[in-house]
Amino acid sequence: MVNLYLNTEQVITLVKQLAISEQRMILQAIKTEQDNWWQNRLNQGELQMRSLSTTHGLNWDIMTEQEREEFIDDILHEKQ
């Protein structure tokens, strides 16, 4: 397999040469990757909040949304 190294402008130029339907396919693929990345970050953040709440003697899963917001606010404003 041969790798082709292109800078961003070259990639954009190549994509613009494609038919609109093919450009849409590329945008959809990029959006899918972005959505997957974002979902992964959300999942990691939730796991971290569960762990952090446990260390403070709280159970993230039974907290209300208001309690979660207050907990996060308290964590953000804790004195170092």
mmCIF file of the N, C-alpha and C atoms, coordinates in Angstrom:
data_MODEL
# 
_entry.id   MODEL 
# 
loop_
_atom_site.group_PDB 
_atom_site.id 
_atom_site.type_symbol 
_atom_site.label_atom_id 
_atom_site.label_alt_id 
_atom_site.label_comp_id 
_atom_site.label_asym_id 
_atom_site.label_entity_id 
_atom_site.label_seq_id 
_atom_site.pdbx_PDB_ins_code 
_atom_site.Cartn_x 
_atom_site.Cartn_y 
_atom_site.Cartn_z 
_atom_site.occupancy 
_atom_site.B_iso_or_equiv 
_atom_site.pdbx_formal_charge 
_atom_site.auth_seq_id 
_atom_site.auth_comp_id 
_atom_site.auth_asym_id 
_atom_site.auth_atom_id 
_atom_site.pdbx_PDB_model_num 
ATOM 1   N N  . MET A 1 1  ? 0.841   -1.174 0.000  1.00 0.00 ? 1  MET A N  1 
ATOM 2   C CA . MET A 1 1  ? 0.000   0.000  0.000  1.00 0.00 ? 1  MET A CA 1 
ATOM 3   C C  . MET A 1 1  ? 0.887   1.239  0.000  1.00 0.00 ? 1  MET A C  1 
ATOM 4   N N  . VAL A 1 2  ? 0.531   2.187  -0.812 1.00 0.00 ? 2  VAL A N  1 
ATOM 5   C CA . VAL A 1 2  ? 1.273   3.436  -0.936 1.00 0.00 ? 2  VAL A CA 1 
ATOM 6   C C  . VAL A 1 2  ? 0.477   4.536  -0.247 1.00 0.00 ? 2  VAL A C  1 
ATOM 7   N N  . ASN A 1 3  ? 1.157   5.344  0.548  1.00 0.00 ? 3  ASN A N  1 
ATOM 8   C CA . ASN A 1 3  ? 0.514   6.477  1.212  1.00 0.00 ? 3  ASN A CA 1 
ATOM 9   C C  . ASN A 1 3  ? 0.771   7.749  0.423  1.00 0.00 ? 3  ASN A C  1 
ATOM 10  N N  . LEU A 1 4  ? -0.261  8.548  0.303  1.00 0.00 ? 4  LEU A N  1 
ATOM 11  C CA . LEU A 1 4  ? -0.165  9.835  -0.368 1.00 0.00 ? 4  LEU A CA 1 
ATOM 12  C C  . LEU A 1 4  ? -0.352  10.912 0.685  1.00 0.00 ? 4  LEU A C  1 
ATOM 13  N N  . TYR A 1 5  ? 0.612   11.794 0.808  1.00 0.00 ? 5  TYR A N  1 
ATOM 14  C CA . TYR A 1 5  ? 0.548   12.853 1.809  1.00 0.00 ? 5  TYR A CA 1 
ATOM 15  C C  . TYR A 1 5  ? 0.158   14.165 1.140  1.00 0.00 ? 5  TYR A C  1 
ATOM 16  N N  . LEU A 1 6  ? -0.971  14.710 1.603  1.00 0.00 ? 6  LEU A N  1 
ATOM 17  C CA . LEU A 1 6  ? -1.492  15.960 1.064  1.00 0.00 ? 6  LEU A CA 1 
ATOM 18  C C  . LEU A 1 6  ? -1.720  16.938 2.206  1.00 0.00 ? 6  LEU A C  1 
ATOM 19  N N  . ASN A 1 7  ? -1.542  18.217 1.900  1.00 0.00 ? 7  ASN A N  1 
ATOM 20  C CA . ASN A 1 7  ? -1.894  19.208 2.911  1.00 0.00 ? 7  ASN A CA 1 
ATOM 21  C C  . ASN A 1 7  ? -3.394  19.503 2.798  1.00 0.00 ? 7  ASN A C  1 
ATOM 22  N N  . THR A 1 8  ? -3.885  20.281 3.723  1.00 0.00 ? 8  THR A N  1 
ATOM 23  C CA . THR A 1 8  ? -5.319  20.554 3.779  1.00 0.00 ? 8  THR A CA 1 
ATOM 24  C C  . THR A 1 8  ? -5.846  21.193 2.506  1.00 0.00 ? 8  THR A C  1 
ATOM 25  N N  . GLU A 1 9  ? -5.135  22.156 1.991  1.00 0.00 ? 9  GLU A N  1 
ATOM 26  C CA . GLU A 1 9  ? -5.583  22.836 0.767  1.00 0.00 ? 9  GLU A CA 1 
ATOM 27  C C  . GLU A 1 9  ? -5.672  21.860 -0.407 1.00 0.00 ? 9  GLU A C  1 
ATOM 28  N N  . GLN A 1 10 ? -4.735  20.939 -0.482 1.00 0.00 ? 10 GLN A N  1 
ATOM 29  C CA . GLN A 1 10 ? -4.763  19.957 -1.567 1.00 0.00 ? 10 GLN A CA 1 
ATOM 30  C C  . GLN A 1 10 ? -5.979  19.042 -1.436 1.00 0.00 ? 10 GLN A C  1 
ATOM 31  N N  . VAL A 1 11 ? -6.284  18.655 -0.221 1.00 0.00 ? 11 VAL A N  1 
ATOM 32  C CA . VAL A 1 11 ? -7.454  17.801 0.003  1.00 0.00 ? 11 VAL A CA 1 
ATOM 33  C C  . VAL A 1 11 ? -8.727  18.543 -0.384 1.00 0.00 ? 11 VAL A C  1 
ATOM 34  N N  . ILE A 1 12 ? -8.831  19.787 0.040  1.00 0.00 ? 12 ILE A N  1 
ATOM 35  C CA . ILE A 1 12 ? -10.011 20.590 -0.295 1.00 0.00 ? 12 ILE A CA 1 
ATOM 36  C C  . ILE A 1 12 ? -10.151 20.729 -1.807 1.00 0.00 ? 12 ILE A C  1 
ATOM 37  N N  . THR A 1 13 ? -9.065  20.994 -2.484 1.00 0.00 ? 13 THR A N  1 
ATOM 38  C CA . THR A 1 13 ? -9.091  21.129 -3.944 1.00 0.00 ? 13 THR A CA 1 
ATOM 39  C C  . THR A 1 13 ? -9.562  19.840 -4.594 1.00 0.00 ? 13 THR A C  1 
ATOM 40  N N  . LEU A 1 14 ? -9.073  18.712 -4.112 1.00 0.00 ? 14 LEU A N  1 
ATOM 41  C CA . LEU A 1 14 ? -9.498  17.429 -4.672 1.00 0.00 ? 14 LEU A CA 1 
ATOM 42  C C  . LEU A 1 14 ? -10.978 17.162 -4.418 1.00 0.00 ? 14 LEU A C  1 
ATOM 43  N N  . VAL A 1 15 ? -11.439 17.452 -3.209 1.00 0.00 ? 15 VAL A N  1 
ATOM 44  C CA . VAL A 1 15 ? -12.847 17.217 -2.880 1.00 0.00 ? 15 VAL A CA 1 
ATOM 45  C C  . VAL A 1 15 ? -13.748 18.092 -3.746 1.00 0.00 ? 15 VAL A C  1 
ATOM 46  N N  . LYS A 1 16 ? -13.342 19.323 -3.988 1.00 0.00 ? 16 LYS A N  1 
ATOM 47  C CA . LYS A 1 16 ? -14.150 20.222 -4.813 1.00 0.00 ? 16 LYS A CA 1 
ATOM 48  C C  . LYS A 1 16 ? -14.285 19.726 -6.250 1.00 0.00 ? 16 LYS A C  1 
ATOM 49  N N  . GLN A 1 17 ? -13.382 18.877 -6.681 1.00 0.00 ? 17 GLN A N  1 
ATOM 50  C CA . GLN A 1 17 ? -13.438 18.341 -8.043 1.00 0.00 ? 17 GLN A CA 1 
ATOM 51  C C  . GLN A 1 17 ? -14.438 17.187 -8.159 1.00 0.00 ? 17 GLN A C  1 
ATOM 52  N N  . LEU A 1 18 ? -14.895 16.680 -7.034 1.00 0.00 ? 18 LEU A N  1 
ATOM 53  C CA . LEU A 1 18 ? -15.839 15.568 -7.054 1.00 0.00 ? 18 LEU A CA 1 
ATOM 54  C C  . LEU A 1 18 ? -17.254 16.060 -7.329 1.00 0.00 ? 18 LEU A C  1 
ATOM 55  N N  . ALA A 1 19 ? -18.086 15.130 -7.755 1.00 0.00 ? 19 ALA A N  1 
ATOM 56  C CA . ALA A 1 19 ? -19.508 15.429 -7.937 1.00 0.00 ? 19 ALA A CA 1 
ATOM 57  C C  . ALA A 1 19 ? -20.114 15.753 -6.574 1.00 0.00 ? 19 ALA A C  1 
ATOM 58  N N  . ILE A 1 20 ? -21.173 16.545 -6.588 1.00 0.00 ? 20 ILE A N  1 
ATOM 59  C CA . ILE A 1 20 ? -21.835 16.959 -5.347 1.00 0.00 ? 20 ILE A CA 1 
ATOM 60  C C  . ILE A 1 20 ? -22.226 15.738 -4.506 1.00 0.00 ? 20 ILE A C  1 
ATOM 61  N N  . SER A 1 21 ? -22.729 14.698 -5.132 1.00 0.00 ? 21 SER A N  1 
ATOM 62  C CA . SER A 1 21 ? -23.129 13.510 -4.372 1.00 0.00 ? 21 SER A CA 1 
ATOM 63  C C  . SER A 1 21 ? -21.934 12.876 -3.663 1.00 0.00 ? 21 SER A C  1 
ATOM 64  N N  . GLU A 1 22 ? -20.788 12.893 -4.287 1.00 0.00 ? 22 GLU A N  1 
ATOM 65  C CA . GLU A 1 22 ? -19.584 12.342 -3.674 1.00 0.00 ? 22 GLU A CA 1 
ATOM 66  C C  . GLU A 1 22 ? -19.073 13.262 -2.555 1.00 0.00 ? 22 GLU A C  1 
ATOM 67  N N  . GLN A 1 23 ? -19.221 14.569 -2.746 1.00 0.00 ? 23 GLN A N  1 
ATOM 68  C CA . GLN A 1 23 ? -18.853 15.509 -1.681 1.00 0.00 ? 23 GLN A CA 1 
ATOM 69  C C  . GLN A 1 23 ? -19.728 15.267 -0.452 1.00 0.00 ? 23 GLN A C  1 
ATOM 70  N N  . ARG A 1 24 ? -21.014 15.022 -0.682 1.00 0.00 ? 24 ARG A N  1 
ATOM 71  C CA . ARG A 1 24 ? -21.928 14.736 0.426  1.00 0.00 ? 24 ARG A CA 1 
ATOM 72  C C  . ARG A 1 24 ? -21.519 13.472 1.164  1.00 0.00 ? 24 ARG A C  1 
ATOM 73  N N  . MET A 1 25 ? -21.075 12.458 0.406  1.00 0.00 ? 25 MET A N  1 
ATOM 74  C CA . MET A 1 25 ? -20.616 11.218 1.031  1.00 0.00 ? 25 MET A CA 1 
ATOM 75  C C  . MET A 1 25 ? -19.423 11.489 1.948  1.00 0.00 ? 25 MET A C  1 
ATOM 76  N N  . ILE A 1 26 ? -18.508 12.322 1.490  1.00 0.00 ? 26 ILE A N  1 
ATOM 77  C CA . ILE A 1 26 ? -17.329 12.659 2.289  1.00 0.00 ? 26 ILE A CA 1 
ATOM 78  C C  . ILE A 1 26 ? -17.751 13.429 3.535  1.00 0.00 ? 26 ILE A C  1 
ATOM 79  N N  . LEU A 1 27 ? -18.634 14.403 3.379  1.00 0.00 ? 27 LEU A N  1 
ATOM 80  C CA . LEU A 1 27 ? -19.106 15.170 4.530  1.00 0.00 ? 27 LEU A CA 1 
ATOM 81  C C  . LEU A 1 27 ? -19.828 14.277 5.533  1.00 0.00 ? 27 LEU A C  1 
ATOM 82  N N  . GLN A 1 28 ? -20.601 13.321 5.035  1.00 0.00 ? 28 GLN A N  1 
ATOM 83  C CA . GLN A 1 28 ? -21.307 12.405 5.930  1.00 0.00 ? 28 GLN A CA 1 
ATOM 84  C C  . GLN A 1 28 ? -20.312 11.529 6.686  1.00 0.00 ? 28 GLN A C  1 
ATOM 85  N N  . ALA A 1 29 ? -19.273 11.082 6.007  1.00 0.00 ? 29 ALA A N  1 
ATOM 86  C CA . ALA A 1 29 ? -18.247 10.271 6.670  1.00 0.00 ? 29 ALA A CA 1 
ATOM 87  C C  . ALA A 1 29 ? -17.546 11.081 7.761  1.00 0.00 ? 29 ALA A C  1 
ATOM 88  N N  . ILE A 1 30 ? -17.243 12.335 7.461  1.00 0.00 ? 30 ILE A N  1 
ATOM 89  C CA . ILE A 1 30 ? -16.597 13.208 8.453  1.00 0.00 ? 30 ILE A CA 1 
ATOM 90  C C  . ILE A 1 30 ? -17.542 13.452 9.625  1.00 0.00 ? 30 ILE A C  1 
ATOM 91  N N  . LYS A 1 31 ? -18.812 13.697 9.341  1.00 0.00 ? 31 LYS A N  1 
ATOM 92  C CA . LYS A 1 31 ? -19.795 13.926 10.401 1.00 0.00 ? 31 LYS A CA 1 
ATOM 93  C C  . LYS A 1 31 ? -19.932 12.694 11.283 1.00 0.00 ? 31 LYS A C  1 
ATOM 94  N N  . THR A 1 32 ? -19.938 11.525 10.695 1.00 0.00 ? 32 THR A N  1 
ATOM 95  C CA . THR A 1 32 ? -20.026 10.285 11.465 1.00 0.00 ? 32 THR A CA 1 
ATOM 96  C C  . THR A 1 32 ? -18.826 10.148 12.400 1.00 0.00 ? 32 THR A C  1 
ATOM 97  N N  . GLU A 1 33 ? -17.638 10.443 11.888 1.00 0.00 ? 33 GLU A N  1 
ATOM 98  C CA . GLU A 1 33 ? -16.434 10.405 12.727 1.00 0.00 ? 33 GLU A CA 1 
ATOM 99  C C  . GLU A 1 33 ? -16.530 11.409 13.865 1.00 0.00 ? 33 GLU A C  1 
ATOM 100 N N  . GLN A 1 34 ? -17.003 12.605 13.552 1.00 0.00 ? 34 GLN A N  1 
ATOM 101 C CA . GLN A 1 34 ? -17.152 13.646 14.569 1.00 0.00 ? 34 GLN A CA 1 
ATOM 102 C C  . GLN A 1 34 ? -18.170 13.226 15.629 1.00 0.00 ? 34 GLN A C  1 
ATOM 103 N N  . ASP A 1 35 ? -19.294 12.668 15.202 1.00 0.00 ? 35 ASP A N  1 
ATOM 104 C CA . ASP A 1 35 ? -20.321 12.211 16.137 1.00 0.00 ? 35 ASP A CA 1 
ATOM 105 C C  . ASP A 1 35 ? -19.772 11.110 17.044 1.00 0.00 ? 35 ASP A C  1 
ATOM 106 N N  . ASN A 1 36 ? -19.012 10.182 16.467 1.00 0.00 ? 36 ASN A N  1 
ATOM 107 C CA . ASN A 1 36 ? -18.421 9.105  17.256 1.00 0.00 ? 36 ASN A CA 1 
ATOM 108 C C  . ASN A 1 36 ? -17.431 9.652  18.270 1.00 0.00 ? 36 ASN A C  1 
ATOM 109 N N  . TRP A 1 37 ? -16.611 10.626 17.860 1.00 0.00 ? 37 TRP A N  1 
ATOM 110 C CA . TRP A 1 37 ? -15.647 11.241 18.763 1.00 0.00 ? 37 TRP A CA 1 
ATOM 111 C C  . TRP A 1 37 ? -16.379 11.922 19.915 1.00 0.00 ? 37 TRP A C  1 
ATOM 112 N N  . TRP A 1 38 ? -17.420 12.678 19.578 1.00 0.00 ? 38 TRP A N  1 
ATOM 113 C CA . TRP A 1 38 ? -18.164 13.413 20.591 1.00 0.00 ? 38 TRP A CA 1 
ATOM 114 C C  . TRP A 1 38 ? -18.835 12.457 21.576 1.00 0.00 ? 38 TRP A C  1 
ATOM 115 N N  . GLN A 1 39 ? -19.439 11.386 21.086 1.00 0.00 ? 39 GLN A N  1 
ATOM 116 C CA . GLN A 1 39 ? -20.101 10.412 21.958 1.00 0.00 ? 39 GLN A CA 1 
ATOM 117 C C  . GLN A 1 39 ? -19.082 9.750  22.885 1.00 0.00 ? 39 GLN A C  1 
ATOM 118 N N  . ASN A 1 40 ? -17.899 9.459  22.352 1.00 0.00 ? 40 ASN A N  1 
ATOM 119 C CA . ASN A 1 40 ? -16.838 8.876  23.157 1.00 0.00 ? 40 ASN A CA 1 
ATOM 120 C C  . ASN A 1 40 ? -16.431 9.838  24.279 1.00 0.00 ? 40 ASN A C  1 
ATOM 121 N N  . ARG A 1 41 ? -16.294 11.122 23.947 1.00 0.00 ? 41 ARG A N  1 
ATOM 122 C CA . ARG A 1 41 ? -15.926 12.123 24.964 1.00 0.00 ? 41 ARG A CA 1 
ATOM 123 C C  . ARG A 1 41 ? -17.014 12.216 26.040 1.00 0.00 ? 41 ARG A C  1 
ATOM 124 N N  . LEU A 1 42 ? -18.279 12.194 25.620 1.00 0.00 ? 42 LEU A N  1 
ATOM 125 C CA . LEU A 1 42 ? -19.382 12.247 26.589 1.00 0.00 ? 42 LEU A CA 1 
ATOM 126 C C  . LEU A 1 42 ? -19.341 11.039 27.520 1.00 0.00 ? 42 LEU A C  1 
ATOM 127 N N  . ASN A 1 43 ? -19.121 9.865  26.945 1.00 0.00 ? 43 ASN A N  1 
ATOM 128 C CA . ASN A 1 43 ? -19.062 8.644  27.748 1.00 0.00 ? 43 ASN A CA 1 
ATOM 129 C C  . ASN A 1 43 ? -17.901 8.693  28.739 1.00 0.00 ? 43 ASN A C  1 
ATOM 130 N N  . GLN A 1 44 ? -16.741 9.151  28.288 1.00 0.00 ? 44 GLN A N  1 
ATOM 131 C CA . GLN A 1 44 ? -15.587 9.260  29.177 1.00 0.00 ? 44 GLN A CA 1 
ATOM 132 C C  . GLN A 1 44 ? -15.853 10.266 30.293 1.00 0.00 ? 44 GLN A C  1 
ATOM 133 N N  . GLY A 1 45 ? -16.465 11.382 29.940 1.00 0.00 ? 45 GLY A N  1 
ATOM 134 C CA . GLY A 1 45 ? -16.776 12.404 30.938 1.00 0.00 ? 45 GLY A CA 1 
ATOM 135 C C  . GLY A 1 45 ? -17.746 11.891 31.987 1.00 0.00 ? 45 GLY A C  1 
ATOM 136 N N  . GLU A 1 46 ? -18.737 11.143 31.550 1.00 0.00 ? 46 GLU A N  1 
ATOM 137 C CA . GLU A 1 46 ? -19.703 10.597 32.498 1.00 0.00 ? 46 GLU A CA 1 
ATOM 138 C C  . GLU A 1 46 ? -19.038 9.592  33.434 1.00 0.00 ? 46 GLU A C  1 
ATOM 139 N N  . LEU A 1 47 ? -18.164 8.756  32.898 1.00 0.00 ? 47 LEU A N  1 
ATOM 140 C CA . LEU A 1 47 ? -17.422 7.815  33.744 1.00 0.00 ? 47 LEU A CA 1 
ATOM 141 C C  . LEU A 1 47 ? -16.570 8.555  34.767 1.00 0.00 ? 47 LEU A C  1 
ATOM 142 N N  . GLN A 1 48 ? -15.941 9.630  34.344 1.00 0.00 ? 48 GLN A N  1 
ATOM 143 C CA . GLN A 1 48 ? -15.118 10.422 35.257 1.00 0.00 ? 48 GLN A CA 1 
ATOM 144 C C  . GLN A 1 48 ? -15.976 11.078 36.338 1.00 0.00 ? 48 GLN A C  1 
ATOM 145 N N  . MET A 1 49 ? -17.151 11.565 35.973 1.00 0.00 ? 49 MET A N  1 
ATOM 146 C CA . MET A 1 49 ? -18.037 12.192 36.958 1.00 0.00 ? 49 MET A CA 1 
ATOM 147 C C  . MET A 1 49 ? -18.548 11.151 37.955 1.00 0.00 ? 49 MET A C  1 
ATOM 148 N N  . ARG A 1 50 ? -18.843 9.939  37.486 1.00 0.00 ? 50 ARG A N  1 
ATOM 149 C CA . ARG A 1 50 ? -19.264 8.869  38.393 1.00 0.00 ? 50 ARG A CA 1 
ATOM 150 C C  . ARG A 1 50 ? -18.160 8.590  39.417 1.00 0.00 ? 50 ARG A C  1 
ATOM 151 N N  . SER A 1 51 ? -16.946 8.472  38.918 1.00 0.00 ? 51 SER A N  1 
ATOM 152 C CA . SER A 1 51 ? -15.804 8.181  39.781 1.00 0.00 ? 51 SER A CA 1 
ATOM 153 C C  . SER A 1 51 ? -15.574 9.322  40.779 1.00 0.00 ? 51 SER A C  1 
ATOM 154 N N  . LEU A 1 52 ? -15.619 10.542 40.286 1.00 0.00 ? 52 LEU A N  1 
ATOM 155 C CA . LEU A 1 52 ? -15.393 11.706 41.142 1.00 0.00 ? 52 LEU A CA 1 
ATOM 156 C C  . LEU A 1 52 ? -16.482 11.835 42.208 1.00 0.00 ? 52 LEU A C  1 
ATOM 157 N N  . SER A 1 53 ? -17.721 11.587 41.815 1.00 0.00 ? 53 SER A N  1 
ATOM 158 C CA . SER A 1 53 ? -18.803 11.678 42.796 1.00 0.00 ? 53 SER A CA 1 
ATOM 159 C C  . SER A 1 53 ? -18.660 10.590 43.859 1.00 0.00 ? 53 SER A C  1 
ATOM 160 N N  . THR A 1 54 ? -18.206 9.409  43.451 1.00 0.00 ? 54 THR A N  1 
ATOM 161 C CA . THR A 1 54 ? -17.998 8.319  44.409 1.00 0.00 ? 54 THR A CA 1 
ATOM 162 C C  . THR A 1 54 ? -16.944 8.705  45.445 1.00 0.00 ? 54 THR A C  1 
ATOM 163 N N  . THR A 1 55 ? -15.874 9.364  44.987 1.00 0.00 ? 55 THR A N  1 
ATOM 164 C CA . THR A 1 55 ? -14.828 9.774  45.927 1.00 0.00 ? 55 THR A CA 1 
ATOM 165 C C  . THR A 1 55 ? -15.335 10.828 46.914 1.00 0.00 ? 55 THR A C  1 
ATOM 166 N N  . HIS A 1 56 ? -16.448 11.476 46.567 1.00 0.00 ? 56 HIS A N  1 
ATOM 167 C CA . HIS A 1 56 ? -17.059 12.464 47.468 1.00 0.00 ? 56 HIS A CA 1 
ATOM 168 C C  . HIS A 1 56 ? -18.259 11.871 48.218 1.00 0.00 ? 56 HIS A C  1 
ATOM 169 N N  . GLY A 1 57 ? -18.387 10.542 48.164 1.00 0.00 ? 57 GLY A N  1 
ATOM 170 C CA . GLY A 1 57 ? -19.456 9.874  48.898 1.00 0.00 ? 57 GLY A CA 1 
ATOM 171 C C  . GLY A 1 57 ? -20.827 10.005 48.281 1.00 0.00 ? 57 GLY A C  1 
ATOM 172 N N  . LEU A 1 58 ? -20.881 10.282 46.985 1.00 0.00 ? 58 LEU A N  1 
ATOM 173 C CA . LEU A 1 58 ? -22.157 10.462 46.295 1.00 0.00 ? 58 LEU A CA 1 
ATOM 174 C C  . LEU A 1 58 ? -22.337 9.383  45.232 1.00 0.00 ? 58 LEU A C  1 
ATOM 175 N N  . ASN A 1 59 ? -23.579 9.152  44.855 1.00 0.00 ? 59 ASN A N  1 
ATOM 176 C CA . ASN A 1 59 ? -23.887 8.188  43.798 1.00 0.00 ? 59 ASN A CA 1 
ATOM 177 C C  . ASN A 1 59 ? -24.451 8.944  42.599 1.00 0.00 ? 59 ASN A C  1 
ATOM 178 N N  . TRP A 1 60 ? -23.651 9.079  41.565 1.00 0.00 ? 60 TRP A N  1 
ATOM 179 C CA . TRP A 1 60 ? -24.017 9.831  40.360 1.00 0.00 ? 60 TRP A CA 1 
ATOM 180 C C  . TRP A 1 60 ? -25.325 9.335  39.760 1.00 0.00 ? 60 TRP A C  1 
ATOM 181 N N  . ASP A 1 61 ? -25.537 8.028  39.791 1.00 0.00 ? 61 ASP A N  1 
ATOM 182 C CA . ASP A 1 61 ? -26.703 7.439  39.129 1.00 0.00 ? 61 ASP A CA 1 
ATOM 183 C C  . ASP A 1 61 ? -28.032 7.794  39.791 1.00 0.00 ? 61 ASP A C  1 
ATOM 184 N N  . ILE A 1 62 ? -28.010 8.097  41.087 1.00 0.00 ? 62 ILE A N  1 
ATOM 185 C CA . ILE A 1 62 ? -29.283 8.424  41.742 1.00 0.00 ? 62 ILE A CA 1 
ATOM 186 C C  . ILE A 1 62 ? -29.453 9.923  41.968 1.00 0.00 ? 62 ILE A C  1 
ATOM 187 N N  . MET A 1 63 ? -28.431 10.707 41.588 1.00 0.00 ? 63 MET A N  1 
ATOM 188 C CA . MET A 1 63 ? -28.527 12.159 41.741 1.00 0.00 ? 63 MET A CA 1 
ATOM 189 C C  . MET A 1 63 ? -29.487 12.727 40.694 1.00 0.00 ? 63 MET A C  1 
ATOM 190 N N  . THR A 1 64 ? -30.231 13.767 41.098 1.00 0.00 ? 64 THR A N  1 
ATOM 191 C CA . THR A 1 64 ? -31.071 14.468 40.132 1.00 0.00 ? 64 THR A CA 1 
ATOM 192 C C  . THR A 1 64 ? -30.180 15.353 39.256 1.00 0.00 ? 64 THR A C  1 
ATOM 193 N N  . GLU A 1 65 ? -30.736 15.845 38.203 1.00 0.00 ? 65 GLU A N  1 
ATOM 194 C CA . GLU A 1 65 ? -29.984 16.752 37.331 1.00 0.00 ? 65 GLU A CA 1 
ATOM 195 C C  . GLU A 1 65 ? -29.517 17.980 38.111 1.00 0.00 ? 65 GLU A C  1 
ATOM 196 N N  . GLN A 1 66 ? -30.384 18.504 38.968 1.00 0.00 ? 66 GLN A N  1 
ATOM 197 C CA . GLN A 1 66 ? -30.039 19.659 39.802 1.00 0.00 ? 66 GLN A CA 1 
ATOM 198 C C  . GLN A 1 66 ? -28.880 19.327 40.733 1.00 0.00 ? 66 GLN A C  1 
ATOM 199 N N  . GLU A 1 67 ? -28.913 18.148 41.350 1.00 0.00 ? 67 GLU A N  1 
ATOM 200 C CA . GLU A 1 67 ? -27.831 17.735 42.248 1.00 0.00 ? 67 GLU A CA 1 
ATOM 201 C C  . GLU A 1 67 ? -26.516 17.571 41.485 1.00 0.00 ? 67 GLU A C  1 
ATOM 202 N N  . ARG A 1 68 ? -26.608 17.031 40.304 1.00 0.00 ? 68 ARG A N  1 
ATOM 203 C CA . ARG A 1 68 ? -25.400 16.879 39.478 1.00 0.00 ? 68 ARG A CA 1 
ATOM 204 C C  . ARG A 1 68 ? -24.802 18.236 39.135 1.00 0.00 ? 68 ARG A C  1 
ATOM 205 N N  . GLU A 1 69 ? -25.664 19.171 38.753 1.00 0.00 ? 69 GLU A N  1 
ATOM 206 C CA . GLU A 1 69 ? -25.185 20.515 38.409 1.00 0.00 ? 69 GLU A CA 1 
ATOM 207 C C  . GLU A 1 69 ? -24.534 21.189 39.616 1.00 0.00 ? 69 GLU A C  1 
ATOM 208 N N  . GLU A 1 70 ? -25.152 21.042 40.771 1.00 0.00 ? 70 GLU A N  1 
ATOM 209 C CA . GLU A 1 70 ? -24.593 21.626 41.993 1.00 0.00 ? 70 GLU A CA 1 
ATOM 210 C C  . GLU A 1 70 ? -23.258 20.973 42.344 1.00 0.00 ? 70 GLU A C  1 
ATOM 211 N N  . PHE A 1 71 ? -23.180 19.660 42.184 1.00 0.00 ? 71 PHE A N  1 
ATOM 212 C CA . PHE A 1 71 ? -21.929 18.941 42.449 1.00 0.00 ? 71 PHE A CA 1 
ATOM 213 C C  . PHE A 1 71 ? -20.820 19.443 41.533 1.00 0.00 ? 71 PHE A C  1 
ATOM 214 N N  . ILE A 1 72 ? -21.122 19.547 40.264 1.00 0.00 ? 72 ILE A N  1 
ATOM 215 C CA . ILE A 1 72 ? -20.125 20.030 39.300 1.00 0.00 ? 72 ILE A CA 1 
ATOM 216 C C  . ILE A 1 72 ? -19.704 21.453 39.645 1.00 0.00 ? 72 ILE A C  1 
ATOM 217 N N  . ASP A 1 73 ? -20.677 22.290 39.983 1.00 0.00 ? 73 ASP A N  1 
ATOM 218 C CA . ASP A 1 73 ? -20.365 23.672 40.369 1.00 0.00 ? 73 ASP A CA 1 
ATOM 219 C C  . ASP A 1 73 ? -19.454 23.698 41.593 1.00 0.00 ? 73 ASP A C  1 
ATOM 220 N N  . ASP A 1 74 ? -19.757 22.852 42.570 1.00 0.00 ? 74 ASP A N  1 
ATOM 221 C CA . ASP A 1 74 ? -18.914 22.778 43.772 1.00 0.00 ? 74 ASP A CA 1 
ATOM 222 C C  . ASP A 1 74 ? -17.495 22.330 43.425 1.00 0.00 ? 74 ASP A C  1 
ATOM 223 N N  . ILE A 1 75 ? -17.373 21.344 42.561 1.00 0.00 ? 75 ILE A N  1 
ATOM 224 C CA . ILE A 1 75 ? -16.056 20.841 42.161 1.00 0.00 ? 75 ILE A CA 1 
ATOM 225 C C  . ILE A 1 75 ? -15.272 21.946 41.437 1.00 0.00 ? 75 ILE A C  1 
ATOM 226 N N  . LEU A 1 76 ? -15.939 22.653 40.559 1.00 0.00 ? 76 LEU A N  1 
ATOM 227 C CA . LEU A 1 76 ? -15.252 23.708 39.796 1.00 0.00 ? 76 LEU A CA 1 
ATOM 228 C C  . LEU A 1 76 ? -14.788 24.857 40.680 1.00 0.00 ? 76 LEU A C  1 
ATOM 229 N N  . HIS A 1 77 ? -15.487 25.083 41.784 1.00 0.00 ? 77 HIS A N  1 
ATOM 230 C CA . HIS A 1 77 ? -15.172 26.221 42.642 1.00 0.00 ? 77 HIS A CA 1 
ATOM 231 C C  . HIS A 1 77 ? -14.484 25.830 43.949 1.00 0.00 ? 77 HIS A C  1 
ATOM 232 N N  . GLU A 1 78 ? -14.046 24.561 44.050 1.00 0.00 ? 78 GLU A N  1 
ATOM 233 C CA . GLU A 1 78 ? -13.308 24.132 45.238 1.00 0.00 ? 78 GLU A CA 1 
ATOM 234 C C  . GLU A 1 78 ? -12.008 24.922 45.343 1.00 0.00 ? 78 GLU A C  1 
ATOM 235 N N  . LYS A 1 79 ? -11.648 25.225 46.575 1.00 0.00 ? 79 LYS A N  1 
ATOM 236 C CA . LYS A 1 79 ? -10.366 25.914 46.786 1.00 0.00 ? 79 LYS A CA 1 
ATOM 237 C C  . LYS A 1 79 ? -9.254  24.906 46.627 1.00 0.00 ? 79 LYS A C  1 
ATOM 238 N N  . GLN A 1 80 ? -8.229  25.288 45.933 1.00 0.00 ? 80 GLN A N  1 
ATOM 239 C CA . GLN A 1 80 ? -7.130  24.381 45.632 1.00 0.00 ? 80 GLN A CA 1 
ATOM 240 C C  . GLN A 1 80 ? -6.181  24.272 46.787 1.00 0.00 ? 80 GLN A C  1 
# 
